[in-house]
Amino acid sequence: MALSRPVYNLLGVYFEQLFNHPLRTKSITSSVLATTANYASQKIGGAKKVNRNTLAAYGMFGLIFGGSFPHYFYKYVEEFLQNAGKAKQMYLFIIERLVFAPMYQAISLYFLSRFEGNNHEFAFKNLCKLYWPLLTANWKYLSLFVFINVKFVPPMLRVLVGNFIGFVWVLFVASKRRKAAEALAKSS
């Protein structure tokens, strides 16, 4: 029981921050989770030395886009669908899968590459090479989890749950990006 008190205190502080400063809290949480996921991906991938540029890129992406983009997406789509009745969650799910996921996938592939220090041409080639395979994998493997998030998770916690789903997704995406970067480097 002694361990539960610090956990409850930490959760209390987190929820207080989420309520009082939602955007900042979601952005910092996203940054920490994205960085941790990339670190785990590198270790699982057998990296002998951690690539700090990639860690920084995922951290910056999480801080700039990972909290704010989903925060505003869910906020405005919820407002737009406020009179949709019982079909609201299904509409939200469809919009998330057909509008948000494709845009977010493109933004993440491009800006992660740029944040790693790559030029526009390299980032765009990487985006073109990985976009469709990753988007179809996203639809195939994440749709059930996104549906559960939209259907059962309160709006205030959707970005957090999405970030935990994203943690596993980052493991997958980081692996694909690493292989694509190696292939592009060899062909150049």
N, C-alpha and C positions, 0 to 999 in steps of 0.2 A: 504493500500500500504506500510505502514511502516514495516509490518512483512515480506514482500517479499524481501526486501533488505538483511536482515541477512540470509535468506534462500538461495538467489542467491550467496551471499558471501561464505556460507558454501559449496554449491555445487561447486563453482569455486575452492575452496581450495581442495575439495575431488577429482575433476577431474584432477587438477594439480598434486596431489600426485599419483593418479592412473596412470597418464602418465609418471611421473618421477620415481616412485617407485612402479611398479605394484604388485609385489609379496608381499611386506611388507603391502601395502594398502589393498590388498585382504585378507591377513591373519588377520590383525587387525580387519577389518570389519567382517570377518567370526567369529572371536572370540567374538566380541561384540554381534552379532546377535544370536549366539548359546547360549551364557550365558543368554541373555535376554529371549530367547525362553524357556530355561530350567526353569528359574525363573517363567515365566508365566505358564508353565506346572505345576510346584509345587503349585502355588497359585490356579489355576483352579482345580487341583486335591484335594484341601482342606487341604494342608499341613499347620499345625499351626506354625511350625518352618521351616525355609528354610534350606535345606540340603546344606551346603556350600561345602562339598566334591564333590557333583554332579555338583554344579555351576562351581567349579574350573575345574572339569573334562571336561565339555563341553567347557569352555573357552580355556583350553589347547588344546583340540582336534581341535577346530576352528583355533587356532593360528598355530598349527603344520601341520594339514592336511587339514582343511577346505578351506584355501586359496591356498595353494601350489599344492595340488593334482589336483583340477579342473583346476588351471592355466596351469600346464604343460600338462594335458590331452588335453585341448582344443588347446593349442599351437601346440603340436606335431600332433594331428589328423588333424588340419587345414592344416599344412604343408604336411602331407601325402596325403590328399585329394585335394591338390591345382589344380590338373588337372582333377578332376572328373566332371567338367562342371555343368550342371543344376541339376544333381543328388547328388551333394556334400552335401547339407543339409539333404537329406534323408539318405545318408550313415552315416553322422555324428550322426544323431538321432539314427539309428540302432546300431551303435557302442557304443553310450552312454548308450543305454538301455541294450544291451547284454554283454558289457565288463565293462564299467565304473561303472554302478549301482551295479552289483553283487560284484565287488571288493571293492567299497567304502562302501557298506553295511557291508561286513565282517570286514573290517578295523575299521569302526566306532563302531560296536558292541563290538569287542574285546578290542580296545584301550580305549573306554569310561569306560569299566569295570576296566581295569588296572589302568587308571588314577584316579579312585575312590578309589584305594588302594586294590582292590581284587587280589588274587593270580591267576596264570595262569590257574589252574584247574577250578576255579569258572568262570573266564572270558570265557574259552572255552566252558563250559557247557551252559552258558548264550548265547553264540554265536550259538551253535548247536540248542538250544531250539527256539531262536527267528529268526534265519536267513531266513528260507524259508517263514514263514508267513509275515515277514516284506518286504522281497524282492518282493513277489507276490503283496502285498499291494502297494508297491512302483510302480511297473509296472502298476497296475490297476488305481491308483489315481493320479500319477504324470506324466504319459506319455504325456498327452495333454499339461501340463505346460512346460515340457521339450521340446516338439516339438515347441511350441510357442517361447521359449527361443532360440532354435537353428535356427529357421526359420526367426525370426523378430528382434532379438536383436543383435547389433553389437558385434563382438568378444571381444572387450575391456570390455564390460559390462556384458558378460554372467555369470561370476562368481558372480557378485553382484546380478543379477536377480536370479541366482541359489540359492544364500544364502537367499534371501527373500522367495523363494519357500521352501527352507530348514527350514526356521523359522517355518512354519506351520508343516512341516514334523517332526521337533524336538518335537513339542507338542505331536504328535502322538507316536513317538518312545520313548520318555521319559516316557509316560504313560505305554506303553507295557513293557519297561525295569523295571519300578518300580514294576509292578504286577509280572513279572517273578522273580525278586530278592526276593520279599516277599514269593513267592511259593517255591523257592529254599531254602530260610532260614528256612522255616517251615519243609521242608523235610529232612534237615540236622540234 
